Structure formats: structure tokens, C-alpha cells
Amino acid sequence: MLTCCAAAKARARAGAGRQALIERRGEGVFLIVNRSRELSGRGSEYRLIGDPELLLSIFAASKETEE
């Protein structure tokens, strides 16, 4: 019985770790989109390309010309 409970606790900890990783990775998208907007001057574009598929376009920094 003790082994079963220990295994269940270990699975719960592993699940919590995966959830934390997913949440951290999700925050990265927000940061990338915001930084892209700052550098390029263009907002990101979201487009549905299929029933379960979403296309996200982000843009590179604008070239600065020296005069």
C-alpha cells in the first residue's frame, strides 16, 4: 500500500512539473509577440488555416537606414 501511495505522489509531482513547464512556455509566446511588435512596428497576425490549426505570423525588426 505504501508503494502505491508513493507512486501516486510521484505521478502528481511529475504532472505539476509538466503543467508549470507548459505555463512557462506559454508566457514565452506573449513575450516574443510583444517584442516583435516593438521592433517591427507591426502587430502579429492570427489566421485560422483549418479546423484545429492557427497560423501566427510575427515580424522581424525594421531595418534602420543611416543617412
A tleap script that builds the chain and sets N, CA, C and O, in Angstrom:
source leaprc.protein.ff14SB
mol = sequence {
  NMET LEU THR CYS CYS ALA ALA ALA LYS ALA
  ARG ALA ARG ALA GLY ALA GLY ARG GLN ALA
  LEU ILE GLU ARG ARG GLY GLU GLY VAL PHE
  LEU ILE VAL ASN ARG SER ARG GLU LEU SER
  GLY ARG GLY SER GLU TYR ARG LEU ILE GLY
  ASP PRO GLU LEU LEU LEU SER ILE PHE ALA
  ALA SER LYS GLU THR GLU CGLU
}
set mol.1.N position { 0.821 -1.190 0.000 }
set mol.1.CA position { 0.000 0.000 0.000 }
set mol.1.C position { 0.868 1.259 0.000 }
set mol.1.O position { 0.559 2.221 -0.703 }
set mol.2.N position { 1.933 1.261 0.769 }
set mol.2.CA position { 2.808 2.416 0.847 }
set mol.2.C position { 3.437 2.711 -0.512 }
set mol.2.O position { 3.557 3.874 -0.899 }
set mol.3.N position { 3.840 1.667 -1.239 }
set mol.3.CA position { 4.447 1.850 -2.553 }
set mol.3.C position { 3.450 2.478 -3.516 }
set mol.3.O position { 3.819 3.346 -4.307 }
set mol.4.N position { 2.216 2.061 -3.459 }
set mol.4.CA position { 1.173 2.607 -4.322 }
set mol.4.C position { 0.993 4.100 -4.050 }
set mol.4.O position { 0.900 4.886 -4.994 }
set mol.5.N position { 0.943 4.497 -2.813 }
set mol.5.CA position { 0.768 5.910 -2.459 }
set mol.5.C position { 1.975 6.733 -2.881 }
set mol.5.O position { 1.820 7.848 -3.379 }
set mol.6.N position { 3.170 6.199 -2.690 }
set mol.6.CA position { 4.388 6.910 -3.094 }
set mol.6.C position { 4.408 7.100 -4.606 }
set mol.6.O position { 4.798 8.159 -5.098 }
set mol.7.N position { 3.990 6.081 -5.335 }
set mol.7.CA position { 3.950 6.178 -6.795 }
set mol.7.C position { 2.926 7.222 -7.236 }
set mol.7.O position { 3.176 7.976 -8.177 }
set mol.8.N position { 1.792 7.270 -6.574 }
set mol.8.CA position { 0.759 8.248 -6.917 }
set mol.8.C position { 1.264 9.667 -6.656 }
set mol.8.O position { 1.014 10.574 -7.450 }
set mol.9.N position { 1.976 9.857 -5.541 }
set mol.9.CA position { 2.524 11.173 -5.237 }
set mol.9.C position { 3.572 11.576 -6.269 }
set mol.9.O position { 3.628 12.736 -6.675 }
set mol.10.N position { 4.388 10.641 -6.689 }
set mol.10.CA position { 5.417 10.919 -7.692 }
set mol.10.C position { 4.772 11.316 -9.016 }
set mol.10.O position { 5.239 12.237 -9.686 }
set mol.11.N position { 3.696 10.619 -9.393 }
set mol.11.CA position { 2.987 10.976 -10.632 }
set mol.11.C position { 2.371 12.366 -10.530 }
set mol.11.O position { 2.393 13.127 -11.498 }
set mol.12.N position { 1.826 12.700 -9.374 }
set mol.12.CA position { 1.227 14.021 -9.173 }
set mol.12.C position { 2.285 15.118 -9.291 }
set mol.12.O position { 2.040 16.161 -9.898 }
set mol.13.N position { 3.476 14.877 -8.702 }
set mol.13.CA position { 4.557 15.869 -8.803 }
set mol.13.C position { 5.003 16.033 -10.248 }
set mol.13.O position { 5.251 17.151 -10.701 }
set mol.14.N position { 5.106 14.921 -10.975 }
set mol.14.CA position { 5.522 14.977 -12.380 }
set mol.14.C position { 4.494 15.744 -13.202 }
set mol.14.O position { 4.861 16.528 -14.077 }
set mol.15.N position { 3.220 15.526 -12.931 }
set mol.15.CA position { 2.162 16.244 -13.638 }
set mol.15.C position { 2.216 17.729 -13.361 }
set mol.15.O position { 2.023 18.539 -14.268 }
set mol.16.N position { 2.479 18.097 -12.116 }
set mol.16.CA position { 2.585 19.513 -11.755 }
set mol.16.C position { 3.783 20.146 -12.456 }
set mol.16.O position { 3.709 21.300 -12.879 }
set mol.17.N position { 4.874 19.415 -12.586 }
set mol.17.CA position { 6.057 19.915 -13.283 }
set mol.17.C position { 5.777 20.162 -14.752 }
set mol.17.O position { 6.213 21.169 -15.310 }
set mol.18.N position { 5.053 19.251 -15.380 }
set mol.18.CA position { 4.687 19.440 -16.795 }
set mol.18.C position { 3.792 20.657 -16.958 }
set mol.18.O position { 3.959 21.434 -17.898 }
set mol.19.N position { 2.841 20.824 -16.044 }
set mol.19.CA position { 1.937 21.972 -16.124 }
set mol.19.C position { 2.712 23.274 -15.983 }
set mol.19.O position { 2.452 24.236 -16.706 }
set mol.20.N position { 3.659 23.308 -15.058 }
set mol.20.CA position { 4.472 24.512 -14.867 }
set mol.20.C position { 5.287 24.803 -16.123 }
set mol.20.O position { 5.423 25.961 -16.518 }
set mol.21.N position { 5.826 23.769 -16.748 }
set mol.21.CA position { 6.596 23.941 -17.977 }
set mol.21.C position { 5.714 24.498 -19.085 }
set mol.21.O position { 6.122 25.413 -19.802 }
set mol.22.N position { 4.520 23.959 -19.230 }
set mol.22.CA position { 3.596 24.437 -20.260 }
set mol.22.C position { 3.252 25.901 -20.018 }
set mol.22.O position { 3.228 26.698 -20.956 }
set mol.23.N position { 2.986 26.257 -18.769 }
set mol.23.CA position { 2.653 27.635 -18.463 }
set mol.23.C position { 3.832 28.563 -18.746 }
set mol.23.O position { 3.643 29.656 -19.279 }
set mol.24.N position { 5.046 28.138 -18.394 }
set mol.24.CA position { 6.227 28.949 -18.665 }
set mol.24.C position { 6.432 29.135 -20.158 }
set mol.24.O position { 6.761 30.231 -20.613 }
set mol.25.N position { 6.239 28.072 -20.918 }
set mol.25.CA position { 6.407 28.164 -22.370 }
set mol.25.C position { 5.352 29.075 -22.967 }
set mol.25.O position { 5.640 29.827 -23.898 }
set mol.26.N position { 4.146 29.019 -22.449 }
set mol.26.CA position { 3.082 29.896 -22.934 }
set mol.26.C position { 3.406 31.357 -22.719 }
set mol.26.O position { 3.052 32.191 -23.552 }
set mol.27.N position { 4.066 31.690 -21.632 }
set mol.27.CA position { 4.467 33.073 -21.369 }
set mol.27.C position { 5.485 33.541 -22.393 }
set mol.27.O position { 5.526 34.725 -22.728 }
set mol.28.N position { 6.301 32.636 -22.891 }
set mol.28.CA position { 7.311 32.989 -23.880 }
set mol.28.C position { 6.699 33.508 -25.170 }
set mol.28.O position { 7.244 34.422 -25.789 }
set mol.29.N position { 5.578 32.940 -25.582 }
set mol.29.CA position { 4.910 33.400 -26.799 }
set mol.29.C position { 4.479 34.853 -26.628 }
set mol.29.O position { 4.669 35.668 -27.531 }
set mol.30.N position { 3.905 35.176 -25.483 }
set mol.30.CA position { 3.476 36.552 -25.201 }
set mol.30.C position { 4.658 37.508 -25.287 }
set mol.30.O position { 4.541 38.585 -25.870 }
set mol.31.N position { 5.788 37.127 -24.715 }
set mol.31.CA position { 6.975 37.984 -24.748 }
set mol.31.C position { 7.501 38.170 -26.168 }
set mol.31.O position { 7.878 39.276 -26.552 }
set mol.32.N position { 7.525 37.104 -26.937 }
set mol.32.CA position { 8.019 37.169 -28.320 }
set mol.32.C position { 7.119 38.058 -29.165 }
set mol.32.O position { 7.613 38.881 -29.935 }
set mol.33.N position { 5.810 37.904 -29.033 }
set mol.33.CA position { 4.868 38.706 -29.808 }
set mol.33.C position { 5.009 40.186 -29.450 }
set mol.33.O position { 5.024 41.036 -30.341 }
set mol.34.N position { 5.112 40.500 -28.169 }
set mol.34.CA position { 5.256 41.899 -27.760 }
set mol.34.C position { 6.563 42.503 -28.250 }
set mol.34.O position { 6.583 43.631 -28.744 }
set mol.35.N position { 7.649 41.760 -28.116 }
set mol.35.CA position { 8.958 42.267 -28.557 }
set mol.35.C position { 8.988 42.454 -30.069 }
set mol.35.O position { 9.571 43.419 -30.564 }
set mol.36.N position { 8.370 41.547 -30.796 }
set mol.36.CA position { 8.292 41.669 -32.248 }
set mol.36.C position { 7.540 42.940 -32.635 }
set mol.36.O position { 7.950 43.646 -33.556 }
set mol.37.N position { 6.446 43.237 -31.941 }
set mol.37.CA position { 5.677 44.455 -32.216 }
set mol.37.C position { 6.534 45.696 -31.956 }
set mol.37.O position { 6.513 46.649 -32.736 }
set mol.38.N position { 7.283 45.675 -30.857 }
set mol.38.CA position { 8.155 46.811 -30.533 }
set mol.38.C position { 9.212 47.042 -31.610 }
set mol.38.O position { 9.462 48.181 -32.005 }
set mol.39.N position { 9.828 45.965 -32.082 }
set mol.39.CA position { 10.934 46.089 -33.027 }
set mol.39.C position { 10.489 46.336 -34.463 }
set mol.39.O position { 11.150 47.062 -35.206 }
set mol.40.N position { 9.377 45.738 -34.851 }
set mol.40.CA position { 8.948 45.833 -36.242 }
set mol.40.C position { 7.930 46.937 -36.485 }
set mol.40.O position { 7.781 47.415 -37.610 }
set mol.41.N position { 7.227 47.345 -35.422 }
set mol.41.CA position { 6.176 48.332 -35.604 }
set mol.41.C position { 4.897 47.732 -36.162 }
set mol.41.O position { 3.965 48.465 -36.496 }
set mol.42.N position { 4.837 46.422 -36.268 }
set mol.42.CA position { 3.651 45.726 -36.788 }
set mol.42.C position { 3.146 44.745 -35.748 }
set mol.42.O position { 3.923 44.085 -35.058 }
set mol.43.N position { 1.839 44.662 -35.653 }
set mol.43.CA position { 1.241 43.683 -34.755 }
set mol.43.C position { 1.273 42.301 -35.373 }
set mol.43.O position { 1.405 42.162 -36.589 }
set mol.44.N position { 1.154 41.293 -34.554 }
set mol.44.CA position { 1.136 39.928 -35.065 }
set mol.44.C position { -0.193 39.668 -35.764 }
set mol.44.O position { -1.189 40.344 -35.507 }
set mol.45.N position { -0.190 38.685 -36.646 }
set mol.45.CA position { -1.397 38.310 -37.382 }
set mol.45.C position { -1.751 36.872 -37.049 }
set mol.45.O position { -0.908 35.978 -37.121 }
set mol.46.N position { -2.991 36.665 -36.687 }
set mol.46.CA position { -3.514 35.331 -36.409 }
set mol.46.C position { -4.500 34.984 -37.512 }
set mol.46.O position { -5.340 35.801 -37.890 }
set mol.47.N position { -4.389 33.744 -38.032 }
set mol.47.CA position { -5.289 33.335 -39.106 }
set mol.47.C position { -5.621 31.857 -38.941 }
set mol.47.O position { -4.726 31.031 -38.761 }
set mol.48.N position { -6.905 31.528 -39.003 }
set mol.48.CA position { -7.312 30.127 -38.973 }
set mol.48.C position { -7.049 29.532 -40.345 }
set mol.48.O position { -7.513 30.061 -41.355 }
set mol.49.N position { -6.304 28.430 -40.385 }
set mol.49.CA position { -5.998 27.799 -41.673 }
set mol.49.C position { -6.614 26.416 -41.784 }
set mol.49.O position { -6.427 25.731 -42.789 }
set mol.50.N position { -7.325 26.013 -40.789 }
set mol.50.CA position { -8.002 24.728 -40.769 }
set mol.50.C position { -8.837 24.664 -39.508 }
set mol.50.O position { -8.841 25.600 -38.708 }
set mol.51.N position { -9.534 23.576 -39.332 }
set mol.51.CA position { -10.392 23.465 -38.154 }
set mol.51.C position { -9.594 23.573 -36.861 }
set mol.51.O position { -9.937 24.396 -36.012 }
set mol.52.N position { -8.536 22.769 -36.675 }
set mol.52.CA position { -7.801 22.891 -35.414 }
set mol.52.C position { -6.512 23.705 -35.541 }
set mol.52.O position { -5.731 23.765 -34.591 }
set mol.53.N position { -6.278 24.330 -36.695 }
set mol.53.CA position { -4.975 24.949 -36.922 }
set mol.53.C position { -5.050 26.472 -36.939 }
set mol.53.O position { -5.952 27.062 -37.533 }
set mol.54.N position { -4.086 27.086 -36.277 }
set mol.54.CA position { -3.987 28.540 -36.208 }
set mol.54.C position { -2.586 28.930 -36.658 }
set mol.54.O position { -1.597 28.366 -36.189 }
set mol.55.N position { -2.506 29.889 -37.560 }
set mol.55.CA position { -1.222 30.384 -38.045 }
set mol.55.C position { -0.946 31.722 -37.377 }
set mol.55.O position { -1.768 32.636 -37.450 }
set mol.56.N position { 0.195 31.839 -36.734 }
set mol.56.CA position { 0.620 33.079 -36.097 }
set mol.56.C position { 1.811 33.622 -36.880 }
set mol.56.O position { 2.828 32.945 -37.027 }
set mol.57.N position { 1.677 34.844 -37.381 }
set mol.57.CA position { 2.783 35.500 -38.082 }
set mol.57.C position { 3.298 36.627 -37.210 }
set mol.57.O position { 2.535 37.487 -36.770 }
set mol.58.N position { 4.601 36.616 -36.962 }
set mol.58.CA position { 5.259 37.718 -36.265 }
set mol.58.C position { 6.325 38.256 -37.208 }
set mol.58.O position { 6.812 37.539 -38.082 }
set mol.59.N position { 6.680 39.509 -37.027 }
set mol.59.CA position { 7.533 40.167 -37.998 }
set mol.59.C position { 8.864 40.575 -37.393 }
set mol.59.O position { 8.970 40.848 -36.197 }
set mol.60.N position { 9.862 40.607 -38.236 }
set mol.60.CA position { 11.222 40.963 -37.821 }
set mol.60.C position { 11.342 42.464 -37.600 }
set mol.60.O position { 10.468 43.240 -37.984 }
set mol.61.N position { 12.424 42.844 -36.985 }
set mol.61.CA position { 12.709 44.258 -36.751 }
set mol.61.C position { 12.855 44.994 -38.064 }
set mol.61.O position { 13.355 44.439 -39.042 }
set mol.62.N position { 12.425 46.229 -38.088 }
set mol.62.CA position { 12.584 47.070 -39.274 }
set mol.62.C position { 14.061 47.403 -39.433 }
set mol.62.O position { 14.776 47.576 -38.446 }
set mol.63.N position { 14.515 47.491 -40.682 }
set mol.63.CA position { 15.886 47.931 -40.934 }
set mol.63.C position { 15.980 49.419 -40.687 }
set mol.63.O position { 15.131 50.189 -41.137 }
set mol.64.N position { 17.003 49.818 -39.979 }
set mol.64.CA position { 17.244 51.242 -39.757 }
set mol.64.C position { 18.217 51.715 -40.823 }
set mol.64.O position { 19.289 51.132 -40.992 }
set mol.65.N position { 17.853 52.761 -41.538 }
set mol.65.CA position { 18.743 53.278 -42.561 }
set mol.65.C position { 19.520 54.449 -42.017 }
set mol.65.O position { 18.978 55.324 -41.343 }
set mol.66.N position { 20.807 54.448 -42.324 }
set mol.66.CA position { 21.675 55.550 -41.892 }
set mol.66.C position { 21.768 56.564 -43.005 }
set mol.66.O position { 22.023 56.196 -44.152 }
set mol.67.N position { 21.569 57.820 -42.700 }
set mol.67.CA position { 21.640 58.869 -43.724 }
set mol.67.C position { 22.679 59.891 -43.369 }
set mol.67.O position { 22.881 60.850 -44.114 }
savepdb mol mol.pdb
quit
